[in-house]
Structures are given as C-alpha cells and as structure tokens.
Amino acid sequence: MSNLQTTEQPKEATPAPNSQMVEKAKALGMTEDEYKRVTSILNREPSPTELAMYSVEWSEHCGYPRSRALLKTLPKEGHFASVTGADTGGIEIEPGLFVVFKMESHNHPSQVEPKQGAATGIGGIIRDIFTVGARPLACLDSLRFGPLEEARARYLFNGVVEGISFYGNCMGIPTVAGEVGFNPSYRGNCLVGAMCVGVVHRDQLASSAASGVGNLVMYFGNATGRDGIGGCSILASREITDAASRPTVQIGDPFAEKCLLEACLEALQTGAIVSLKDMGAAGLTCTTCEQAAEGGVGMDIDLAQVPLRESDMEPFEIMMSESQERMLGVIKAGREAEVAAIFRRWGLHVAVLGQVTGDGILRVRQNGQVVAEMTASSLVDSPLYDLPFEEPAYLRDKHSFDFSQIPLPANYTDILLRLLQSPNIASKAWVYQQYDHLVQINTVVRPGAGDAAVLRIRESASNKGIAVKADCNSRYCYLDPFVGAQIAIAECARNLVCVGAEPGGVTDCLCFGNPEKPDRFWQFKRAIEGIVVACKHFHLPVVSGNVSFYNETPESVIHPSPLIGMVGVLDNVEQSVGLAFRTPGDVVLLVGQCLDELGGSEYLATLHGLEVGHPPELNLERELNAQKFTLAAIRGGLAKSAHDVSDGGLGVALAECCIEGGIGAKIELPDTAEAAINIRLDAVLFGESQSRIVLTAAPENLPRLQELARAAGVPLSYLGNVGGDRLTIADNRAGVLQPLLDAPVVELASVYHNAIPALMNS
C-alpha cells in the first residue's frame, strides 16, 4: 500500500470497477457511479481507507450533494452584519461583538438510542460554537415524536429529553427555549434539532482554514473508539432500521467536553492555533480534508499517533470514527509544547499527528505506510445532483376539502379545554423543568414565561440582550411547504418581537424524507424557496444550518419539517416583556385580523382528526408591519405583555396569557372588518390566521397605541380587560352580546399543565 498513486500520477485509462469493491461502496452508502468517480479521480482502485473517506465526505450529511445547489440560494445578508464559516455563523450585535449560533439534527441516532443520540447532538452543536472561539451561552431544541398515546413515542420522548438534560446540565450550559410537536408521521423517525448560541469578540474569532507549510496537525480530546463509525454515511444518509443501526450511535461524555471547551478557549487565547475544527460527522476525515481544502494546503498525518480506546482498529475505522469530544487543530510550528501543556492540564489526550504540506494532498499513513492519498479538494468537492421533483399526489384531495361539512361546536368551552390538553399545545414544563435553564444567571425571560427566551449579554458595553427561539409548524409544511416554511420564519420572528427583540439572523435544520423520491424533493425545494422569499423580505441572513434527509421508513415518512432557529437583539435587555396578563383593568388588544381559515389547524387535527385545507394565508408585508408596530409598542414602554396567536388560535392564546399570569379576562370578539360577521365562530376562536398578536396595556396608553397602529397601517382591536379569576369570551360582532366561552383560570391551568405528565405516566 505504500505505492498508492495520487491524481498527480494519471494512468492512460481508469480501470474497470472491481465488483467486490463496488459492493463495499454500496454498503458504505455510495452509488456505483460515485464509486466510478472515485476511481476516475485516483486513476486506480481505492484502498479500503480511501473508499471509507470518500463515502463519509460525499454523504448528504457532509457534502450535501443533493441539497447544496438549493442551499446556495439562501440569503447571507440582513440588517445586522453577519459572519458565516465552515462550522457556524452569527450576527454582530454591537461593534466588534458577535453572537454565533447553529442548529443541527441528530434524528437517526436518537431514533435508535434516544438518550445518547440526543446527548451527542447537544455535545456536537456545543463544539461547533466553541470551535470558532465563542463561549456557549445557551442551548435550544426542536423535537418531534409520534403520538404520545403510543409507548414507543413515550420511550423516545423520555430518552431524548433525558439525553439533552444530562449533557447540557453537566456542561453548565442552560437549555432555555425550544418546541415540541407530536404527529403520526414521526412514528418511524423522531426529530431532534439541537441549537447552541455563543458570544465572541471579532478579534477572537477562530479560523477553520489550515495554513503554513510545516505547521503541525494536532489532536485534542477523548480517545478514538469504534462508536459512531459510519454515522454520517450509513445512519444519516439512508432509510434505516433500529437493529442494523445501533453500532453507529456515538457515546457522549459531557465532563470531557467541559474540559475540552475550557482548554480550547484557553489555547486559542495564546495565538498559537492557526485553525480548529470539531471531529463530528466523518471524524478525522472531515477535520483533515476540510481544513486543508479551505486553506488550499495539504496534510500528512500518521494514524499511529492517534490516541485509541481499542488497539486493533483498522485505518478506515480510525478515519471514520465519530467518537465524541475530539478536535483537530493546526498549530504554529515550535509552539506545540505550549498548546499541549494546556490540554494536558485539563486531563485530555494530545497528539501531534503530522504537518501541513504545500501540495494540496491529504496523505494518511499508519506507522509510516501510506494507506490513503488523494487531493483534499476531491474529498470536499462531492458530486452535485439535480434531482427530479413533482408535486405530491395527496395535495389535490387535501386542498379540495369542503369545510362546510365541519359542524360548529355545541360547547366552545369544552373545545378550548380539549385543545389545551393536546400535547402540541399543552404546557411543555415537563420538558424544560428537567433542564437547568438558569445556570450562568443570564436568563432574563425563562421558558414558558414568554414567546422566546431572553438572555443578558455580559460582554455587551451597552446592556444589549438577545432573544432566542426555535419554531416550525410541520403540518402547514405538509399542506404547502412554500407557505409553511415562510410561516416558520414569520412566526419565529414574531416570537422574538413579542419579547421586545429585533429579529437578527436565522439558522435552519431542514428535515425531510428521501430526496430521491420526486415528491419528497419537491417538498424540500419548495420549502427552501419559501425560506428565501421570507428571509429576504424580513432582511434576515441564514448564517448556518444543516440538512437531514431520509427521515422515513417503509411504513411512514415525516411531514416536511424545516425547523427554524432565530436570534434577535434587544437594545436594552431590561425592556423585555413576557406573555402573562398581570394587572386588573389593563386593556387586552389584538394586533391583526381574524380570517375565515381553518386549514392545517390544531382544532381540525385534535377535534376532527383532519389534516386538510391550505395553511393560513401569509401576507409578508402585513406581517412585517405587525411586527414593527409591536416592537415599537414594547420599546416605547406602551405594552405590558405580548403573545403570538398561533397553534389553537385566539382562544388558546388568551387562555395561555391568563394561565401564565394566574388572572382572568373578560373578552369580546373583535370586528376589524365588515366581513367579520360572516366568519365561522370556530375560525374566529380557533383558526390560526397569521400576523396576530395579543397585547396588554394600561388604559391610559390605549390612545397612543391606536395612533401608532393607524400610522403603521395595522389593524388594532380592543378585546376587553384583564381581571377576575375566569376567562370569558363573548361574540359582539353583530352588536348583540352572545356568550361563547366561560372557564375558571384554575381549570384551564390544570388541564394545560397536567396533559403531558398524565400521558407520560400512563
């Protein structure tokens, strides 16, 4: 094997494929054409190690061959200056101070081993943040499971939450926000989107581009084992079964990661580290070829120097391993002892594997013998596929549904109680109470208290704060991925505005089925197009993210789920507001307008078992105007609380405000348009029309708010007043008061808070 030939030594013709090697390539997730491309690049048959390396780097999880062309259309510029890189990106919240953030999926591992799958998802996303020199501030999650009435869904839900809690709590990083959804489409594939946010000064941003011929390639962290081998090419790039996939799930050690975090940040301060990269997906393969290719250099490493947990590991296993809590850096020659001393002081493995070369070749040796040799760029430059797409056949029937056959409810109070009991709406305290969301004492608005979490930025020179949120209504995306993806962006931004933050930047976690099926790829393509249109309208950059395909089994495919994470900026963190009604006598106002819409609603799904119709209409200009008005009202000190109207509609939003505040309200339905009287009552109460926000304000501020709304061209309706211990809603649209709903707040709260614990204990 010492005579391997690189692309710089072409032969007259590429040899015919070896059938046994082709089968090995297929077992690694490659196609026969991809194998032929490898032999063409190398002008020979690949070694087992080379084949493994191409398989992981050309997988969808690393190289994005099926999605990369569309991902390039995502906007990168917005109101705030942004920075994007190999592992993460962020926005500049004040001169020289960046908040970096990223969301990634760990769906397939979590379906197989929920605790370790979720835990290592958190560990990986935290490493992506401190790899660029940022100190992690907080984590978020976006989760999807099958119906909680089913034992398998409860097992996965419990294990995933336990894994997130275990890793985040041990790291001392608060998990401050997120969202959870339940739907039969996730029976075979749960979704686990993990997001992390960090802060870094511009002059401390670390690079992932190797440079400097003769500089040393150094390994830091845990030892390498067989856990996670093929995770990105096998587990995350095909439809899977639990039994076959169990060996590819990584095992996490948060205590080692805490040491690695502190050691990396300390070592970066020395200025001796040229580049740094997390050994996540594809492990050593990824960290060597991507750093080398980004810097336009080569690397020569010897696997005999890699710290191993198992002494008999083959070269291909070492290069593919996704063992956790490991980093690879390029160190200025002559300063390796200085850097190594820092990592050893933190009790971590350190090893010099080789050096940077100037020939662009990634050369991998074992005890001096070459086992892989190729250009680094050929690994990074994965094939690019233009896949066929077609609209799914199911949409015709879904969109033609006749809503007149849905009877009006006989008892609206009962409907509200049933919606509050739905796991998609019910309190997620069962989840976030397992997380430490106060560690580091930066959390200003806690989970459940507002539409987004608010964090104090201690590094800010001007009392800046940030708000963070994750969101996506997958049912909307199932019914129309273009509109559904736009709503995910709009609602996430609306949630940030509702706590007083200006939306600043987006990270995405795009979860879909098998892209090689034209109807699945159509969903992905339309969702991307929706994100592009919405982000451009709101002037939001997409600074980071990932794609997770093949989330399906022979029995089911997930709803298209473009999970969105977003960060917003508060000029003064003390100006943040929550969602709770607080003061008796305060006026309750509705920003926006109720439309005659029930398509895709939780009301239809929970009460009638239907996922039909079109998702709610989204007018981007109307949405932006509503957000600007609300932000001005909060920053002007005119609004005491704000809450987005989303799942479950106006009735649920009002109930949540009462529950959080422990106080009632007396409400009359608005008449913001002449046609309002013709809207179905269930659509007014439980429809999910967009661009609506419930505000409260002191009565003396009402005239000023009305003046602001008129100037902004935003509908603003007076709904009633805060007070008492009951939520009552009456219909006054026709000028005749008609009672509709009446329930004690204590009863609403009991149903809302006990729904998920009751199911989990069943």
N, C-alpha and C positions, 0 to 999 in steps of 0.2 A: 504493500500500500504506500510505500514511501515514494513511488514514482507516479503519483497522481498528476494529471495534466490539467492545467487551467485553460481558461478561454484564450489566453495569450499564446497557446500552442495548438492551433486548429489542425484538424485532420482533413483529408480530402472529402470525406463524407461521414455523416453521422451514422453509427452502426444501427442495425435493425434492433428494435426493442427486445429485451430478454423477457420472455413471458412470465417467468417466476418473479422478476423484479417489478413487472407491471402489476402483478397481483399484490406484491408487498406495498406498492404505491397506493393501490386502491384501499388496502387495509388501513393506510395512514390518512385516508380521506381525499386522495388525489384522483384525478381522472387520467385516463390513458393519454389524452392529448397533453395534459400537464406533464406527465412523465416524459413524453417525447420532447417537449420543450426543454426539460432539464437536460436530456441527453444532447440536444442541439446546442445548448449553452456551453456544456462541458466538453462537447465533441467526444464523448465516451459514456459508458455506463457509469452512473453514480455509485459511490460507495454507500453502504448502509447508513453511515452518519450523514452524508450529504443528502441522501433521499429524505431522511428524517428532518433535516434542517429546512429543505425546500417545502416539505409538507406543512410544517408549522408556520413558516413565514408567508406562504401563499394561501393559507387558510383564510376564511372570511373574518375570523376573529383578529387576525393580524394585518393581512394585506388588503382586505376589503375589495376583492376583485369583482364582486357582483354589485357593490354599492358605491364604489369610490367615485364614479363619474357623477352620480347624483349628489353625493356629499360635497363635491366641489362647488355646487351652486349655492350652498348655504352662505348667507351674508356674514362678513367678518368685521364690519364697521358699524358704529352706533353713536349715541350721544356721548358715551364715555369712551376714552381711549382704551383700546384693548390690546392684549398680547396673547398670541397663540403659540403653541410649541408642540413637541413630539408627544408629551405625556399629559399636558394640561394647559389651560389658558385662563385669562382673567381680565378684569377691568381696573382702570386707575380711578380710585375714589377720591383722591386728592393728590396734588403734585408729588410724584415720587413714591406713592403708596398704592400697592396693588392688592386686590382681593382675587385669589385664584380659586377655581372650582371646577369640578368634573363629576359626572355621573357615569357609572359603568354597570353592566349587568353581570350577575352570577346566577343565571337562571338554571342552566343544565346541572351544574354541581349541586345546587340547592334542591332540585327535584330528586336527586339521588341520595344525598346526605344533607338534610336541611340545616343542621346546626353548623357543620364545618363548611358547607357551601356558602352560607350567609356570612359566617365569621371571616373566611378568607376573602370574600367580596369586600367587606369592610377594610380588612388589612391591606388589600391591593389598592383600593382607592385612596387610603391614607398615604401610602407610599408615593402615589402619583403626585400628591400635594407637596410632601417634603422633599421629593426629588428635585423640584425647582427652587429649593431654598426657603420655602414658606413654612411657617409654623401652623399646623392644623388647628382650626378654631372650633369646628363643629361638623357633625355628620347628619345626613338625612337619609331616608329610604322611601322607595316607591315599590309597593308589593302587590301581587295578585295571586289569588288562590281559587280553587274550586269552591262550591257551596259548603259553608261551614256545617251544614247538617250532615255531611259525609265525614266519616272517621279519617280517611286519608287526607282530606283538606285540613282537618284539625291538627293532625300529626305534623304536616308540613308547616302550617302556620305557627304552631308552638315551637318547632325546631328552629325555624328561621328567626323568629323574634328572640329566642334564647341565644342563637349564634351572634346576632347583632349586638345584643345586650352584653354578652360575655366579652366580645372583642373590644367594643367601644368603651365599656366601663373600665376594663383593665388598662386600656391605653390612657385613661383620663381625658378623653375627648367626648364632649356631650353630644348626644343624639337629640336634636332639638325640633325636628319637623319631619313631615313625610305624609304619606297617604297609603291607604289600603283599600283594595277592591276585591270583590268576590263574584265569580261568574262561572257557569259550567264549562265555558271554553278553556278554562285554565286547569281542568282536571288532570290532564296529562303533562302539563308544563306550567309550573308556577313561575312567576316573575319576581326577581329580586334585583331591583335597581338600587345601587349604593352610591351616595354622593358625599363628597367632602369639600369643605371650604377652608382656605387658609389665607394668611396675610404675609406680605413680603415687601420690603423696600426695593425700588428699582435696582439699586446698586448691589443688591444681594441675590438677584435672580440668577439661578444656575442654568448652565447650558447642557444640552444633551448631544452636542456635536463634538466628536473627538478631534483632536488636532495635535500637532507637534510630533514629528517623526522622532522616535526614541523615547517618548513619554511612556510611562508604564501603565499597563492594564491591571487593575487591582480589584479583587473580590472582597466584599464585606458581608457579614451577617451570619445566618444559620448555615449549617452544613447541607449538602445536597443529597437528597434521597430519591427513591422511586415514586414518591407520591406526586400526583399531578401529571405524569408523563402522558403526552398527547392530549392534554386537556383542551387546547385551543383547536387542534386539527381534527380530533376524534369526537370529543364530547360536545363542543360548541359549534360544530360545522356539519351536523347531520341529525336526522331524526334518531332518537335513542331509546334504549330500554334500560331500566334501572340496573338489572343484574350485570349486563355487559359493561356498564359504565362506571361501576363503583371504584375500580382501581385508579381512575383518572381524577378523583377528587382529592384536592390538596388538604393538608392538615395545618392549622394555624397555631401560632404561639405569640399571643399579644405581648407577653412580657419581653420576649426577644425583640419584638418590633418597637416597643417603647425605648429600649436601649439603642436600637438601630436609628430611630428618629433623632434622639439626642446626640448620638455620635455623628450622624451625617450633618446636622446643623452646626455642630461644633467644628467639624472638619472643614466645612465649606467656608467658615469664617477665616481659616488660615490662608485662603487664596491658593492653596496647593492643588485643588481639584479643578481640572480642566473641564470635565464633563461627567455627568452622573445619570444613571438610568436604573429603574426598578426592574428586577428579574420577575416579571409577572408572567403573562402569556408568552409561551415559547422560551422562557428562561434565558439561558446563556446564548442561545441562537439570536434571540431578539436583541439583547443588550449589546452583543458584539457587532452584528451586521448593521443595526440601525444607527448606533453611534458612529461607526466607521463611515457608512454611506452619507450620513448627514454632514460629516466633516470632510468628505472627499478623500479619505485616507484608507489604509488597510490596517489589519491587526494580525498578529501572530501569537497564538496562545497555546499553552500546553495543559491538557486536562489532568495530567499527573499532579498538578499543583492545586486542583480544586478540592476543598475540604469535603469529604464524603461521609455519609452516615453508613453506607454499605460498600464494602471494599471491592466487591465483584461487579460493579456497574460497568456496562459497556459504554463506549464513547457516545453512541447515539442516545443512550439513556441520559447521560450527563448533559448533553446539549438540549434535550427535550424536556428535562425535568422542570416542573413548576413548583418545586419546594418553596415554601414561603419565607418571608423576611430576609431576602437577599438583594444586594445591589452590586452593580458593576460600575466602576469609575475609571477615568483616565487621570493619572497623577503626574504632575511635573517631575521629570527625571531629577533624582537627587533629593526629593522631599518625601520619598515613600516611607522612610522610617518615622518621620514626624506624623504622617497621617496614620500609619499602622498603630502607633502608640495610642492614639485617641480611641480607635476601635477596640484595641485590646483592653484598655482601661474600662470600657463598657462591657467586657466579657464576651466579645464577638469574635468569630473567625475572621482572619485577614490573610490574604494570599496574593502575591504577585503572579499573575497567570502568563504575562508576556508583555509585548510592547506594541506601540503604534508604528506602522510602516508607511512608506510613501507610495506603494504600488497599487493601492486600492483592492488588494486581495485579502480575503479572510482565510487565514491558514490555521487549521486546528490540528494539533499534534497530541499524541499520547506517548509519553516517555520518549519524545523526540521524533517518533514516527508520524508522518502526515496521514491523518485519517479523513480530512476534508480540506478542499482547496477550491475556492471559487471567488469571483468578484463579489464584494459586499453589496454592490448595487444590484446584481442579478437576484439576490435574495429579497431585497426590499422592493424591487420592481416586479410585483406579482402580475399575472395576466389580468386583463381588463375585459369583462364580459358585457355585451349588450344583450340583455335578456328580453325575450318576448313578454308582452303583457296584454291582458284583456280584462274587461270589467267582469266581476263575478256574476254568475247567473242568478244568485239568490236575491240580488238587489231589486230586480224588477218586481218581484212579489212583495218585498219589504216596503218599497216605495209606493205601491198602489193600494196599500191597506186603507179600508174605509172606516174612518174613526166614528162615523155616526152609529156604528154598531156597539160602541162602548157606552154603557148606560151611565148616567150621572149617579154619583153616590147617594145613598139614602142618609148617611150619617158622616159628616165631614170630620167630626172629632175622632171617630174610630179610624178613619183613613189616616189622619195625622199620626195617631198612636202607632199604627202599623208601619208607617214609613219611618218613624223614629226608631222602630225596632229592627228595621232592615240593617244587616251588617254593613252595607255600603254607606249608610247614613249614621248609624248609631255611634256613640262615643268610642273613640279609639284609646281611651285611657288604659284599657287592659294591655295595650301595646306600650305606650310611652311611659307608663309607670314602672316598667321593667328597665327603662333606660335612665342613666344618670344624665339629666338634661341641665343640671346646674353647675357641674364641675367647671372650673376655670372662672366661675362667677361673672360671666359676660352675658348671660341670658337675661334679656330685659322683658320680652314678651314670650311666655312659656308655651309649650304645646297645649293646644286646646283653648288658650286664652285669646287667641287672635287668628286671623286667616293665614298668617305667616309667623315664623319665629323672628324675633329681633335680637341682634347681638351688638354689644358695645365693642368698639374697636379701640383698644387701649393705645395702639400705636398712632392713632389719629391726633393731629395737632389742633383739631377744631371740633372735637366732640362728635365726630361722624359715627354713624352706626350703619349696620346692614340688616336687611331682611332677607330671609331665605325660604324657599318653598319648592315643593315638587308637586306636579299635577298631571292628570290626563284622564279624560272620560273615554274609556275604550269602547263603550257602546256607541257613542257618537261616531268614532272612527270606523266601527263595523258597518254602520249605516251610510257613512260618507267620509272616507279617510281624508279628503281635502279639507272639508269643513271641520271635521273632528280635530284635525291637527291644528288648524287655526284657532279653534276654541281652546285647545290645550295651552297655546301661547297666550291667548287673551285672558283666560281665567287665571293662569299663573301670575300674569302681570297685575290683574285686578286684585288678587290676594295680597300682593306686595303693597299696592296702593292703599288697601284697606287698613294697613298698619302704619301708613304715613311714609312709605318709601317710593322713590322713583325707580321704576324697573331699569336695570342696567345691562344685563347680559344673560345669555342662555347656554345651558349645556343640555344635550339630549341623550337619551338612551332608547334607541329605536328597536323595538321588539316585534318581530313578525314571524310568519311561517316560512315554509320552504320557498326561496325565491325562484327556484327552477320551475315552479308551477305558475303559469302566466297570471292567474287570478290573484295569487299571493303577491307577485311582484308588482302588479297594478296597484294594490293597496299601498305598498311601500312607496312607489313612485308618486302617487297622488298625495300621500302624507308629506313627503319631502317638499312637494310643490306648495302645499298649504303652509308649511313652516316658513318657507322662503317668503311668500307673499306677506304673511303676518309679521314676521320679524322686520322686513323692510318697512312696512307701514309704521311699526312702533319704534323703528330705529334701534333695533336690538341686535348685537352681534352674537353669533353662535361660536363660542370660544373653545368648545371641547365637546366630547361625547363618544358614543360608540354604537355599533350595530350588533344586534343579536338576531340571527336568522335561525331557521329550522326549529322553531318552537312549536312542534306538533308531533303527534303520534299517529299511527294508523286509525285511531279512534276519534281524535279531535285535533283541532287547530285553534290556537289562541285568537282572540279578537286582535286586530291590528292595534298596537299599543306604543305609540311614540311618546314615551314618558319624558316629561319636560322638567328640568330643574332651572331655577332662576334666582338671581341675586339682584336686590335693589338697594338703593343708598338713601339713608336719612341724613339730612344736613345737621340735624340735632337729634340725637338718639332719645332725648327726654321728651320729644314731641310725639312719640309713638302712641297709638291707641289700640285697644282691643275690640272685641265684638260684643261684650256684655252690656245689656241695659243696666244702668246704675241708679239714676236719681228719679224719684217720683216727680211727675209733672213734666219731664223732658218730652219734647215732641219727637215722634217717630216719622221719618221721611223715607220715601222711596225714590232713588235716582233711577231713571229709565222707565221703561214701559212694558206692561204685560201684553203679550200677543197670544193669539189663539193657536198655541202649539203644545202638542203632547208627544210628538215623535221622539223616540230614544229616551224617554223619561224614566226615572226610577219608579214613578207612580204606575206606569204601564207594566213595568217588569215585575214589581212587587205585588200589585193588586190583580193583574190580569195575565201574568206570565208571558208578556209580549215584548219583543224587541223589533219594533216596526216603525215605519214612517221615515221622514227625514229628520236629522238632528235640528236643533233650533237654528233659526236664521242668525247669522253674524254679520252685522254691518260694521266694518272696521273703523270707519270714521266716527260712527255713533259710539262705538266702544272707546275709542281714544278720547273723545270729548267727555264721556262719563268719567273716565279715569283722571283726566286733567282737572275736572271740576272737584272731584272727591279729594284729590291730593291738595288742591288749593284750600278746600274747606278744613282739612286736618291741619295743614301747616299754618293756616291762619287762626287756629285755635277756636274755630266755629263748630266743629264736630266733636262730640264726646266719644262716639263709638262708630264703627263701620263694619259691615259684614256683607260679603258677596252672596248673591242669590244664585244658587247652583243646584246640586242634586236635591230633589224633593221640592224645589220651587220656593215661592214666597212663604207658604205656611211653615215649612221646615226651617227656613232662615229666621223667621220671627220666633219660633219655638226655641231655637238654639240660643238666640240672644237672651231670651227670658231665663233659660236653664243656666247659662253661664253667669248671669247676674243675680239669680235667685229672686227675681221680681217679675211681676206680671205686666201686661199691657192691654189696653183697650184699643182695638183696631177697626177701621172701616176701609173697605176695599176702594182703591182709587178709581178716578175716571179721567185718565190722562188723554183720552181720545174719544171722539164721538162714537167710534165703533166699539168702544169698550163694553157697552151694554150687551153687545151680541156675542161676546166671548164666552165660551163654556166656563161655568164656575170652577170645574175641576182644573181647567187650564189656568185660570187666574190664580188659584191657590197652590196648585202642584205642578203646573207647567214650568219648564226650565228656560224661558226666554232669557237671552243673554243681555249683557251690558246693564245689569241691575245691581244696586247696592242699597242696603238698609242703613240709614244713618240715624243717630240721635243727636239732639242739640238742645241747649237751653232755649226756652221760648223766646227770649229777647233776641236771639241770634237768627230767628226764622226769617225776618225781612231781608237781612243781609245775604243769607243763603239763597233766597228766592231771586234776589238781584243778580247774584253770581251765576245761578243756573240759567236765567234769561240771557245773560251776556254770552254764556258758553253754548247756548242752543240745546240745553239738556233738559228733558222732562224731569220735574221735581214735584212729587205728590205728598201732601200731608196725609198720613195714615192714622194718626191718633196720638196717644200719650202713654208714657211709662207709668206703672203704678199698680198697686194691689197684689194679689197672690194668684191671679188667674190670667190666662191668655184667652181673650175673647175676640172673635173676628165676626164682623157683620158685613153684609153687602149693601152698599148705599149707592150703587152705580145708577140706579133708576130713580133716585130721590126718595125711595121708600126703604127704611131700615129693615133688613131681613137678617136675623141672627143665623150664623152658619156654624160656628165652632166655639166651644167653651170647655176649657180644661184647667184644673189646678196645675200650677207650675211644678209642684212636688210630684204630681203623677207623671207629667211629661218627663221630668228628670229621672224618675225611677225607671221608666221604660227605656229611655235613652242610654242610661249608664249601665243597666243590667243586661242588655241584649246580648252582647258578645260574651261576657263572663258566663251567662247561662248556657249558651251554645258550647263553649269550651269545656264546661263541666258536665255536659250531657253524656 
